[in-house]
Amino acid sequence: MFQVQAFENSAEVVSPGTCGLRICDIDRAFCDRVVKKLKGLIRKYRQHCRRDISLRRHKKKEPPR
């Protein structure tokens, strides 16, 4: 899915197909919270995209006039 690399005072989140996000000069607890928040946002975005695609598939077409 995506990789998280945590260093002493920074964290790097890398998702396939996207740029890396590097967060510097922060403590480890803050890194963990940011990574957790990013994972939640990515999960919600993917669910939204899947729901949008399924709605488009099942949308009834109007009969021609």
Secondary structure as GFF3:
##gff-version 3
##sequence-region A 1 65
A	DSSP	beta_strand	3	6	.	.	.	ID=ss1
A	DSSP	beta_strand	10	14	.	.	.	ID=ss2
A	DSSP	beta_strand	20	24	.	.	.	ID=ss3
A	DSSP	alpha_helix	28	58	.	.	.	ID=ss4
###
